[in-house]
Amino acid sequence: MTEKELIERLADAEHDSWARWMQWLFSTCKVNEDKSMTIPAPLVERWMRQAYTIYDDLSEEEKHSDRNEVMHILPIIKEFANRQ
């Protein structure tokens, strides 16, 4: 696998991660009459806190969620490393 192929595979995995997040996010929102969405205040508060918290200071549950996302890309990285 070339570096360019690695970048494309990782970008594809990143898109999949983003799409899963957006689908989940939309499932938590209230759909307004004009088709816009409102994120519930508790989720906004939680995500704002998480966005301004360094990884080391996250709860174990929050770290576990981030580790699960890494598990989607780790096989791609391992495959690249094994071919080098």
C-alpha positions as CSV (number, residue, x, y, z in Angstrom):
1,M,0.0,0.0,0.0
2,T,1.4,3.4,-1.0
3,E,1.2,6.4,1.3
4,K,-1.4,7.9,-1.1
5,E,-3.5,4.7,-0.8
6,L,-3.1,4.9,3.0
7,I,-4.3,8.5,3.0
8,E,-7.4,7.5,0.9
9,R,-8.2,4.5,3.1
10,L,-7.9,6.6,6.3
11,A,-10.0,9.4,4.7
12,D,-12.7,6.9,3.8
13,A,-12.6,5.5,7.4
14,E,-12.8,9.1,8.8
15,H,-15.8,9.8,6.6
16,D,-17.5,6.7,7.9
17,S,-16.8,7.8,11.4
18,W,-18.2,11.3,10.7
19,A,-21.3,9.8,9.0
20,R,-22.0,7.5,12.0
21,W,-21.7,10.5,14.3
22,M,-23.9,12.7,12.2
23,Q,-26.6,10.0,11.9
24,W,-26.5,9.6,15.7
25,L,-26.5,13.4,16.3
26,F,-29.5,13.8,14.0
27,S,-31.4,11.1,15.9
28,T,-31.1,13.1,19.1
29,C,-32.4,16.3,17.7
30,K,-35.8,17.8,17.5
31,V,-36.9,18.5,13.9
32,N,-38.5,21.9,13.6
33,E,-41.3,22.9,11.2
34,D,-38.8,24.4,8.8
35,K,-36.8,21.1,8.8
36,S,-33.9,22.7,10.8
37,M,-32.9,20.8,14.0
38,T,-32.5,21.7,17.6
39,I,-29.9,19.9,19.6
40,P,-31.1,19.2,23.2
41,A,-29.4,21.6,25.7
42,P,-27.9,18.7,27.9
43,L,-26.1,17.4,24.8
44,V,-24.8,20.8,23.8
45,E,-23.5,21.3,27.4
46,R,-21.8,17.8,27.4
47,W,-20.2,18.3,24.0
48,M,-19.0,21.8,24.7
49,R,-17.3,20.4,27.9
50,Q,-15.8,17.5,26.0
51,A,-14.6,19.8,23.2
52,Y,-12.6,21.9,25.7
53,T,-11.3,19.0,27.7
54,I,-7.9,17.4,26.9
55,Y,-8.0,13.6,26.4
56,D,-6.2,12.8,29.7
57,D,-8.9,14.6,31.6
58,L,-11.9,12.8,30.0
59,S,-13.8,10.2,31.9
60,E,-13.0,6.6,31.3
61,E,-16.3,6.2,29.4
62,E,-15.4,9.1,27.2
63,K,-11.9,7.8,26.5
64,H,-13.5,4.4,25.7
65,S,-15.6,6.0,23.1
66,D,-12.5,7.6,21.5
67,R,-10.7,4.3,21.6
68,N,-13.6,2.6,19.8
69,E,-13.2,5.1,17.0
70,V,-9.5,4.2,16.7
71,M,-10.4,0.6,16.4
72,H,-12.0,1.4,13.0
73,I,-8.7,2.7,11.6
74,L,-6.1,0.5,13.4
75,P,-6.4,-2.3,10.9
76,I,-5.6,0.1,8.0
77,I,-2.5,1.4,9.9
78,K,-1.4,-2.2,10.7
79,E,-1.8,-3.3,7.1
80,F,0.3,-0.3,6.0
81,A,3.0,-1.0,8.6
82,N,3.2,-4.7,7.7
83,R,3.8,-3.8,4.0
84,Q,6.6,-1.4,4.8
